[in-house]
Amino acid sequence: MSFPTKYKYVIIGAGIHGLSTAYHLAKELKQKKIGSGKDILVIDKAAIGAGASGIACGIIRNNYFQPAMRELIAHSVALWEEDVEGYGYRPVGYMQISCESMHADVAGIYKQQQEIGYESLFIEGEKECLKYMRKNIFYDWQAKNITSILHEKKGGYAHNTKALYCLADKAEAEGVRILTGVKVTGFKTNKNSVTAVKTQKGDIECDYVIIGAGPWAKSFWNMLDLPDQIDIKDNDGNIHKNAKMWTYLCLVEGTLGVPPDYAMNNEGKMPPVIHIDTDAPLYSSEDASLITDEIWGVYYKPDFHFGGVQGGAAPYTVEGEVKVDPYGIDSPDFVVGPEFVHMWTSALAHCQKRYENKYQYYKNEPSGGVGAFTPDNFPIFDKMKDNCYMILDSNHGYKMIGVGKLVAKEITGEKQSLLKPFRFERYAKGELHPVSNSPFPWS
C-alpha cells in the first residue's frame, strides 16, 4: 500500500490514547453518519506500544485526591470492564494503605467514591488496619504506622501489550489504517489551523489532527509553537509568572523474580494491587541500615506477564536537558539503578515477612522510563489549534483508556463535562486541581 498523502483525521501516537481515540472516533463517525474508520490514519514513528503505554505497569486505580480525576477514572474503568478478556484486564481491586498524615485525604477520597457509586471499603485505626490486612489479604502483613486503608473493589491492572493490540484490532476492524515507522518532523499551518503533518516520508494533508504522544508531548508542543513558559494563577488568586510548561520525571519500576504464585493472598488467589505510603522508618533488608525516615511509598503486584512481583516507587525530577530518545529500556539515562532496587526490595520486606531476604531475586534487567509532566502534574485535554486536539496525559495515560472515547465525542461536536476540568485555560483562570499529601506527584 502506498504512503498516504491525505486523510481527514490523522492521529499521532499508537499508544493507549491514540488507539482508543481511533477506535471510538471511527464508531462516532459511523453512528453520526459523517464518516467512518476509513477516514482515520494512525501514525507512529516506531511501533504499537513503543512508548510509555508499552512499558507501563498497567495499574488501574481510582485513588485520586482530585474529584475530576476520580470521575474520569471511573469512566475508564467501565470501559476496561467492557472487554476484560480482550484487554487482558485483571479486576483484582486496588488498596491505598496510608499513614496518619494522609488519613484525612484518603477519607475524603472514600466519601466521594461513594457519591459517584465507585465500590470501596474504608478501614481506620492502626489495629483495625493490621487486622483487616492479615485476615483478608496477607497473613504475613507487617507494615508499620498504617492508620487507614482504602480498598477499591474495582480496578486492578491489565496486560499492557495485549490491551494495545486489542484496541488496534478493534480500530482496524472499523476501517482505521495504522501506519508505523513514520516519524513526524513538523506541521504545515495556515493561520491557526494545521493543514498537513510533515513526516520523514512525506507530507500528509489533513482536516484534523489528534496528538497522543505521551513522553514526546513537549516535542509536539514545540512543533506547534506553543509557549515554553506560562503564567499560572493558583487557587488563592496569586499569579506565578513564567512557570515552566514541561518537567520530566524518571519513572522507577522493576520486578522481583519470585514466582507470581508466591505473592498470592490468603486464599491462594490474586490479591489487589498494593500501594503503601508510610512515614515509618525504612530499613534495609540487606544490612538493616536506615534508608529513609521521611514519608515513602511503593506499589506492587504479582504479574505473570512480567514473571514475578512487579511494581515501583515515587519518580524523581530530571534536571537539565532531557533526551527522550532512545526511550524506555533502550535509554542509557533513564533506567533504574541500585538505589531503587535497594529501597523497593526493602519496602517489600517492610510490608510482608515473606519478602525478607528476597532482595537477591530482583531481576537485574533494564526497566523504567521518563514522563513529560505538566505544571500541576495533571493532564491537559484540549484543542491547541482550531483543528488540533492534544491529549497530554502527564503520565497518567495507561489507565485512562476511556479518554479516547470522550475525545472522539468532542471532535464530533459533543462537549464532554468529564474533560472540562483538564482544559489548558485552568492555569490562567486559577482552577487548579487540589494537591494531596502523597509522596507521589500524580495522587
N, C-alpha and C positions, 0 to 999 in steps of 0.2 A: 504494500500500500504506500502511495506517495506521501511525501511530507505535506501536511495541510498548510494552506495559505490563508484560510478564512474559516472562522467558526463564530457562531453567535455568542456562545459563552465559553470562555477559557478559564479553567480552574488550575491554579499553580500550587502544586504540592499533592503527592499521593500518600498522605498520612491520614489520620483519623478524620480530620476536618475536611480535607479535600475530597476524600472518597464518600464521606457521609453527605456532604453537600451535593456532590454529583448525583448520587442515587436519589436523594429526596427532591432535588431540583427537577430531575427527569420525571418523577412522579407528579410533581406540581404542574409542570408544563403540560403533561398529558391530561391531567384531571381538569385543568382550566382551559384546555383546548387551544393553547397558544404555542404549542411546540411539542418536542419530545426529546428523549435522550440523545437522538442523533444530532441535536443542536449543541451538544456539550462535548468539550475536549478537556481532559485532564492531562497535564504535563508535569513531569518530574525530572530533575537533572540526573538522578541516579536510578532508583527503583522504588516499587511499592514498599513502604515502611522503611526506607533507607535513613530516615531522620529519627526524631525523638520518639515517634509512635512505635518504631520497630524495636527500640531498646527499653521501652517503658516497663516499669514494674507491674503495671496493669491493674493497680488498685482502684476500686470504685467505691467511693465513700460520700456520705452527706455531711460529714463532720466539719462544718464551716461556721465560724462565728458570724459571718455576714449573711443576713437574711436573703439577699438576692442570689448568692451562691447556692444556698440550700434549695431554693425553689428551682434553680436551673439544674442542679444535680438530680433532684427528684424527677424532673422531666427526662433526663438522660437515663436514669435507672430504669424507667418504664420502657425505654427503647431497648436497653440491654435485655430486658425480660421478654421482648417480643421474639427473640431468636436465640435462646440460651445455648442450644447445641451448635448452631452455625457460628456464633461468635466465640465459642469456647468459654462461655461465661460461667463462673462458679459462684452462685449466690450464697456464699457461706456466712455473710454478715461481716461486720466491722466493729472493733472495740477501741474507743478512745479512753485510755486509762491515765488518770491525771493526779497531780499533786494539788495541794491546797490553793496555791496561787492561781490555778486555773479553774477552781471549783465553780465559782460564780459564772464564768464564761460558759462552761460546759452545761451548767444548769439551764442557762438561757437557750443554748442550742437545743437541748432536750424539749423545753417548753414549746419552742417554735416548730420543732419537728412534729409534735403532737398536733399543733394547729394546722399544719398542712397535710396531716394524715400519713406521715412517714413513720413506720413502726419502729419503736426503740424502747429500751428499758433504761432507767437511771438508778444507779446504786450509790448511796452516800455513806460516808463513815469508813474509817480505816479498817476496823474489824469486819464490818459488813462487806467491804470490797474484797478483803482477803478470803473470807468465807465463800463469797459468790464465785470467785475465780477457782478456788480449789474444789468446790463441789460441782460446778457446772462446766468448767473449761479444762483446767490443768491441775491435777492433784499436786504437782511439784512447784506451783507458783510461789514465788518468794520475794517479789519486788517490794521495796520499802517506800514509805511516805506517800502512799496512794490513798486519797480520800474521796475520789469519785470515779465512776465508770459509766460511760455512755455506750450501751450495747445496741448497735444498729442491727436490726434483724434483716434488713435489705442490704444490697451492696455485696462486696466481696472483691473478686478480681477476675480478670479474663486473660486468655491466651492471646497476646498482642498480635502475633503474626496471623493466627487463624482468623481473628476478628477483621483484620485489614483485608485479607484475601476474600473473606466472605462479603465484605462491603464492595470490593472490586467486582466480584461475580454478580452481585445484585445490580450494580451500576451498568455493567456491560450487558446484562440481560435486558436492560431498559434502552439499550442502543448507544450508551456512552462510549466514547473512544478514550482509552488510556494509553498515553504515549510516554515511555520512559527514555532516559538518556538524552533529554532535551534541556539544556541549560539556558535559563533566561538571563539576558545581558542588559535589558532595559525596556523602556516603553516609548512608543510614539504617542504624543499627546496633541490635542487641539483645544486650546482654552483650558477648561477644567475637566476634560474627558480623555480617556485612553482610547486611541484609535487602533493600536496594534501592540502586540507583545513581541519584543525583539529577542531572538534566540540565536545561538551559535549556528543553527541550521537554517535560519531564515526567519522572516517576519510572519506573524500570524495576525491578520486583521481580525477585529472582534467588535462586538457591540457591548460586551460586558466582561469584566474580569473579577474573579474571586481569588484572593490570595490567602492560603492557609499554610504558611511556610515554617511554622514552629521556630526553631532556633535561628533561622535566617530572617526573622522579622525585620531586624534593623537594616539588612541589606536592601530589602524591597521598600522599606520606609525611605531610605536614601534615594533609591531609583526614582521615587515619586516626588523628590524634592520637598519632603516634609521636614519639620523642624527638629534639630538635634536637642534643643533645649526649649522648655516651655515654662510659663508661669502657672503656678498651682495655688488655688485658693483652698485652704483647709476648712474643716467643718466649723471652725470658730471664726471664719472670715479673714484670717491672716493670709497675705499673699507671699508666696515663696518664689522669688524671681529666679529665672534661668535654671530651673531644675533639669537634671539630666533625664532625657527621654528614655534611654535604654541602659540597663545594667545587666551584666552577665553573671550568673551564678553557676558554680560547678556542682553537679548532682552526684551524690556519693551513694552507690549501691553495690551489693555483692551477694555472694552465695556461700553458705556453709555446706560443704559436701558430705552431709549425712543423708541417708535415705529419707525421702519425704515422709515415709511412713513413721519415721522416728518422731515426727512433730505432731502426730495426731492427738486429738483431745481424749478425754477420759473414756469416751465410748468407742475409741478407735476410728473416729470419723474426722473429716476435715474440720479444723477449727476456724473460727472467724479470723480475719486479718487483725493482727495485734499492733496497736500503736500506743506507745507509752511515753509520757512526758513527766519527768520527776525531778525534784531537787535533792533527792538522796545522793550522797557522795557515791561516785562510781569508781570502783577499784578494779585494777587489772586482774583478769582471770589467770594470767600467766605468772605474775610475781607479787601480786597484792599491792602494788604501788597505786597512789591516788592518780586517777586520770583527770577528774574534774570534781569540784564541789559546787558548781553552778548548775542551773537547770539544764537538762539534756533530754533528748528524745530520739527514739528509734522506732522502726516498724519492721515487721517480718511476717512470713507466712510459709508453709510448706508449698512447694511448687514443682510439679512433675515436669513441666516444660524446662525449667532451669536445672532440674535434677538435684534438689536439695532444699535447704531453708533459705529463702531469698528475701532481701529487704534492704533497708538503708537508714541513713541518718540525715540531719539537717544539712542543707547545702552551704557553701561558703562563697562569698563575693570574689569575683575575679577582677583584679586591678589591672590597669593599663590596657594595651592593645590586645584584642581578642581575635584569634583566628578560629572561626567556626569549622572550617575545613582543614584537614580531614575530620570527619565527625565521629563521635562515639568512641568505640574501642579502637578505631584506627588513628585516633589523635594521640600524639606523644605528650600532650599537655594536660588533657582533661580526663584522666583515668584515676581511679582511687589508688591511694598509697598505703603504706604500712600503718600510718596513724589512724586511718579509718578502720582498717582491719582490726587493730588492737582495741579501739573503742567499741566497735559494733559487736565483736565476739564477746567482749567483756560485758556488754549490756545484755546480751542473750543470757549469759550466766547469771547476771544480776536478777533477771526475770524468772528464770526456770532452772532448777537444780540439774536437770538432765543435760544442760549445756556447759556445765562446769568442766574445765579441762578438755573442751572440744575445739579450742581455737586452732589446733593443728590441722583440722579438717577443712579450714577455709580454702575455697577454690582459688588458687593463685592464677587468675586469668583476667585479662583486661575487662573492665566494667566502668560504668559512669558515662557522663556526657556533660554538655553545657546547655544552659537555657537562657533565653532572652526575656528579661523581666521589665515590665512597665514601671512607671514611677511609684505606683502603690501596690505593685506585685499582683494585680488582678487583671483579667482580660479586657481587651477592647474589641468590641464587635460593632463595626460602623463603616459607613461609606466615607472614604477619604478623598475620593474624586466623585464626579457625578455618576460614573458608571464603574467604580472600582470599590468592591467591598473587601475589607480586610478583617480576617479572623486572627487576632493577635492574642494567643491564649495565655501568655505569661507562664508557660509551663504547667498549666492546669489541663492540658489538652486531652490526653487519652481517655479519661473517664467521661468526658463530655461529648459522647457520641451523638447526643441529641441536638447539639448546636447547629449541625449541618441542616437538620430539618427546619429549624427556626429561621436560619439564614435563607434557605430556599423559599420559604413563605414570604420573607421580607422582599427578596429580589423580585418576586412575582406580585408584589403590591399589598401584602398584608403585614402591617407593622406588628411586632411581637413584644408584648409587655415584659416578657422574661429577659429580653435583650436590652431593654431601655436603660437599666442601671449601669450598663457597660459601654455607654457611648463615650467618645473622646471628650465631649464637652463637659463631662463631670469635673475635669480638672479646673476649668475656668469658672464653673458655677459653684464650686465648693460642695459638691455632692459625692464625697469620697466614701468608700466602704469603711466600716468600723474596723479597728485593729485589735486583735486578741492578745493574750499574754503567752501564747505558744512560742517556743523557740523556732518554729518553722515559719517562714515568711508567707506561706500560702494557706494559713489556717485562720 
